[in-house]
Amino acid sequence: MSPKTTGRITKREIKQDRFVSGVFYLTEQFRKYKRAVLGTVAGVVVVVVLVMLVLNHQRTQKAEAQELFGRASVEMRSGNLSLAIIDLRKILDKHGSSSLAGLACYYLGNAYYTQRDFNEAENLFKRYLDDYAEDPLLVTSSHWGIAGCLEQKGEFAAASDVYLQAAKMDPRGIMAGDLLFAAVRTACAAADSSRAMQAYEVIGEYYADVPRVIDAAQLYLYEHRYLAPQIE
């Protein structure tokens, strides 16, 4: 005998019906938007792959820059400046945005200075100041390098200006005394009393109690008759 039907739909049947309808709806939507969905998934995969490639490339680039810089440091200490220049150049050319690029630029300037290529050395010191300038000591040293190049080329007045400019950045800094003396010395070499006395005034303000600086400056000024010896 068959079970009696009442004509009423149970809650279980309602849930089953909703589930089946939902499955059919999702199936139809997937069929409808299959191309777009698959395209989105593929796009996400591509983005992930690209990110991984970029990160891997950055790690590789960093490792290459570190290897080149380490090798160049050894080469410079060994006196193999030509080889050091090649490796430092590679860092600037291939890894110009790396954290070592600034140091490479500064050391490259020093290498060319040692080789007496003062034009190229000056350009590299200027490049450090324009593109990097991340370390205060290297900023001062780069100004010193520029002034040194100008002095070696016989441009004494310009060299004196740069020496004085560098010293004024930090008049009490560890390099300031030597920079001020260099400003006096090169001004005297340029036979420019105004520049010489300007630097000497700064020495008197900050280094009057430092014989190594003020005595040396006074000696230069006495010899060039820009300063009269004090008679006690």
RARA-V621141 format. One record per residue. N is the residue number from 0. RES is the residue in one small letter. SS is DSSP state (a for helix, b for strand, c for the rest). Layout:
BEGIN
n & res & ss
N & RES & SS
N & RES & SS
END
This chain:
BEGIN
n & res & ss
0 & m & c
1 & s & c
2 & p & c
3 & k & c
4 & t & c
5 & t & c
6 & g & c
7 & r & c
8 & i & c
9 & t & c
10 & k & a
11 & r & a
12 & e & a
13 & i & a
14 & k & a
15 & q & a
16 & d & a
17 & r & a
18 & f & a
19 & v & a
20 & s & a
21 & g & a
22 & v & a
23 & f & a
24 & y & a
25 & l & a
26 & t & a
27 & e & a
28 & q & a
29 & f & a
30 & r & a
31 & k & a
32 & y & a
33 & k & a
34 & r & a
35 & a & a
36 & v & a
37 & l & a
38 & g & a
39 & t & a
40 & v & a
41 & a & a
42 & g & a
43 & v & a
44 & v & a
45 & v & a
46 & v & a
47 & v & a
48 & v & a
49 & l & a
50 & v & a
51 & m & a
52 & l & a
53 & v & a
54 & l & a
55 & n & a
56 & h & a
57 & q & a
58 & r & a
59 & t & a
60 & q & a
61 & k & a
62 & a & a
63 & e & a
64 & a & a
65 & q & a
66 & e & a
67 & l & a
68 & f & a
69 & g & a
70 & r & a
71 & a & a
72 & s & a
73 & v & a
74 & e & a
75 & m & a
76 & r & a
77 & s & c
78 & g & c
79 & n & c
80 & l & a
81 & s & a
82 & l & a
83 & a & a
84 & i & a
85 & i & a
86 & d & a
87 & l & a
88 & r & a
89 & k & a
90 & i & a
91 & l & a
92 & d & a
93 & k & a
94 & h & c
95 & g & c
96 & s & c
97 & s & c
98 & s & c
99 & l & c
100 & a & a
101 & g & a
102 & l & a
103 & a & a
104 & c & a
105 & y & a
106 & y & a
107 & l & a
108 & g & a
109 & n & a
110 & a & a
111 & y & a
112 & y & a
113 & t & a
114 & q & c
115 & r & c
116 & d & c
117 & f & a
118 & n & a
119 & e & a
120 & a & a
121 & e & a
122 & n & a
123 & l & a
124 & f & a
125 & k & a
126 & r & a
127 & y & a
128 & l & a
129 & d & a
130 & d & a
131 & y & c
132 & a & c
133 & e & c
134 & d & c
135 & p & a
136 & l & a
137 & l & a
138 & v & a
139 & t & a
140 & s & a
141 & s & a
142 & h & a
143 & w & a
144 & g & a
145 & i & a
146 & a & a
147 & g & a
148 & c & a
149 & l & a
150 & e & a
151 & q & a
152 & k & c
153 & g & c
154 & e & c
155 & f & a
156 & a & a
157 & a & a
158 & a & a
159 & s & a
160 & d & a
161 & v & a
162 & y & a
163 & l & a
164 & q & a
165 & a & a
166 & a & a
167 & k & a
168 & m & a
169 & d & c
170 & p & c
171 & r & c
172 & g & c
173 & i & c
174 & m & c
175 & a & a
176 & g & a
177 & d & a
178 & l & a
179 & l & a
180 & f & a
181 & a & a
182 & a & a
183 & v & a
184 & r & a
185 & t & a
186 & a & a
187 & c & a
188 & a & a
189 & a & c
190 & a & c
191 & d & c
192 & s & a
193 & s & a
194 & r & a
195 & a & a
196 & m & a
197 & q & a
198 & a & a
199 & y & a
200 & e & a
201 & v & a
202 & i & a
203 & g & a
204 & e & a
205 & y & a
206 & y & c
207 & a & c
208 & d & c
209 & v & c
210 & p & a
211 & r & a
212 & v & a
213 & i & a
214 & d & a
215 & a & a
216 & a & a
217 & q & a
218 & l & a
219 & y & a
220 & l & a
221 & y & a
222 & e & a
223 & h & c
224 & r & c
225 & y & c
226 & l & c
227 & a & c
228 & p & c
229 & q & c
230 & i & c
231 & e & c
END
